[in-house]
């Protein structure tokens, strides 16, 4: 929604909005653009003369702003419907989707297109560091959009990405997620099949061949399919994957042809897979493989995706949006792979998304978090929103981590966690903060304590 606000403002529209809570990086982006955000939700926040009200999918009936818009019969729409009609139609649409990696892959695809001089437009659910903002209304003929499988609005329960008029679409992987709207994995797969159903027959689907749930639905494609994978058979294949600290390299095999060595400064096998998908997408959009290879090492990633927030007293503090056990596992694996010396890997996890606040992945989270040397679990965010019989038990999660021989603690608040770390952090340690929310600005507060010499 913040990205859309910026796009609309760039077209000369006057934009304002509301939210219950705002936090960086999107709050900083909106402030820099001079777009006002009102909080909390109130009927009087909605201008009576608004030409159009865009309703986010977090809002439902009973919200005071939704109710006043309905009472007034004001024009309203959803984010994806407006994006498609105002910005995507008439351009080549590249839709980057999947349970994991879509923000990073979309950001990389936009970056590679920009490096090739294509001046792409984009709308991404995070802030690419190289662009400094999550949107652009470019002059080129390509629009890059992060394809989200979540629903559109209370009045349109289809997945967002069915609106995006895809010419090329990526489905990088599929796992069960979004327990508040999907009952099981089959329902999630069905959502992605709806994306496949709107790719024209002249289009292209780029599919993650290592994901069993993706492979199971590929027969439903009406268009050409290209696959990507590490080592195993695929049209786009990474082999000889190597890590040297934060630098990772691989050789690209494209349709059995060795395209040489590719280097990137984003750690982890998951980022290698993201790179493969982005390379396939921009190649389909006309970017030569050699040009993409030359640009790849300059990509700096996305804020809140394995983002180094700072180093103080020799302790590195990382921020990651991980809210699914697979994402937690891959993030910790990537940090572990770049470790040097005797430093410890410390994970701080806040269950914040609806799914992570339920019991559905409780054991999977325990196994993922056990990759760290020390684990802190915070209280689940807005836990009362989840029925008690479905709610995660933070104490049981900690107990499951301890059963795997890893020291773990349940400390409800950022303050308690910071206090527990005081006096124990040492030079060489790496702290991974795993939350898809603001989490009480714990990153900055930890860094401040370290700089003051207190921990």
QUIGI-V819435 format. One record per residue. NEAR is the number of other C-alpha atoms within 10 Angstrom. Layout:
BEGIN
NEAR + NEAR
END
This chain:
BEGIN
18 + 20 + 21 + 22 + 20 + 23 + 23 + 17 + 16 + 14 + 11 + 8 + 11 + 11 + 18 + 18 + 19 + 16 + 14 + 9 + 13 + 16 + 13 + 13 + 16 + 18 + 16 + 13 + 19 + 20 + 11 + 9 + 13 + 13 + 18 + 13 + 19 + 16 + 13 + 10 + 17 + 16 + 13 + 10 + 17 + 19 + 13 + 11 + 7 + 14 + 9 + 14 + 20 + 18 + 21 + 18 + 18 + 11 + 14 + 15 + 11 + 9 + 13 + 16 + 21 + 21 + 15 + 18 + 20 + 12 + 9 + 9 + 9 + 15 + 12 + 16 + 17 + 20 + 20 + 24 + 17 + 18 + 18 + 19 + 13 + 13 + 21 + 23 + 14 + 13 + 17 + 18 + 24 + 29 + 26 + 30 + 27 + 23 + 21 + 20 + 23 + 27 + 27 + 26 + 29 + 31 + 33 + 26 + 29 + 29 + 28 + 27 + 26 + 17 + 19 + 18 + 11 + 19 + 19 + 25 + 24 + 25 + 28 + 27 + 22 + 25 + 24 + 25 + 17 + 15 + 16 + 13 + 22 + 25 + 26 + 21 + 17 + 15 + 11 + 15 + 15 + 22 + 26 + 29 + 30 + 27 + 31 + 22 + 22 + 19 + 21 + 24 + 21 + 16 + 13 + 13 + 12 + 16 + 20 + 23 + 29 + 26 + 20 + 28 + 22 + 30 + 21 + 26 + 31 + 30 + 27 + 28 + 20 + 20 + 19 + 19 + 24 + 19 + 17 + 12 + 14 + 16 + 12 + 13 + 16 + 13 + 13 + 23 + 20 + 13 + 21 + 24 + 19 + 17 + 27 + 24 + 15 + 20 + 22 + 17 + 12 + 10 + 16 + 24 + 27 + 25 + 27 + 27 + 24 + 19 + 15 + 12 + 18 + 21 + 15 + 10 + 14 + 15 + 10 + 11 + 19 + 17 + 18 + 14 + 17 + 19 + 23 + 27 + 23 + 23 + 16 + 13 + 16 + 20 + 21 + 27 + 26 + 27 + 16 + 12 + 18 + 15 + 20 + 12 + 16 + 15 + 15 + 21 + 21 + 19 + 18 + 25 + 21 + 18 + 14 + 12 + 11 + 13 + 14 + 12 + 15 + 21 + 20 + 22 + 19 + 26 + 25 + 25 + 20 + 19 + 21 + 23 + 22 + 25 + 24 + 25 + 32 + 27 + 25 + 25 + 28 + 23 + 18 + 16 + 18 + 11 + 19 + 13 + 15 + 12 + 14 + 21 + 19 + 14 + 19 + 21 + 16 + 15 + 18 + 18 + 24 + 25 + 23 + 24 + 21 + 24 + 19 + 17 + 15 + 15 + 17 + 17 + 17 + 16 + 20 + 18 + 23 + 22 + 23 + 24 + 20 + 26 + 23 + 25 + 19 + 18 + 20 + 25 + 20 + 19 + 28 + 24 + 19 + 20 + 20 + 19 + 15 + 15 + 18 + 11 + 7 + 10 + 16 + 20 + 20 + 24 + 24 + 24 + 25 + 26 + 26 + 23 + 21 + 20 + 23 + 24 + 27 + 23 + 18 + 16 + 19 + 21 + 15 + 18 + 25 + 23 + 20 + 20 + 30 + 24 + 22 + 25 + 16 + 20 + 25 + 23 + 24 + 22 + 20 + 23 + 19 + 12 + 16 + 10 + 10 + 17 + 10 + 11 + 8 + 12 + 20 + 23 + 16 + 22 + 15 + 15 + 23 + 23 + 17 + 21 + 25 + 17 + 13 + 13 + 11 + 18 + 17 + 25 + 21 + 20 + 19 + 16 + 16 + 22 + 13 + 14 + 19 + 17 + 15 + 15 + 16 + 16 + 12 + 10 + 20 + 18 + 14 + 18 + 22 + 24 + 24 + 26 + 24 + 28 + 23 + 18 + 20 + 15 + 18 + 12 + 12 + 19 + 21 + 13 + 14 + 25 + 20 + 14 + 17 + 20 + 14 + 11 + 12 + 14 + 19
END
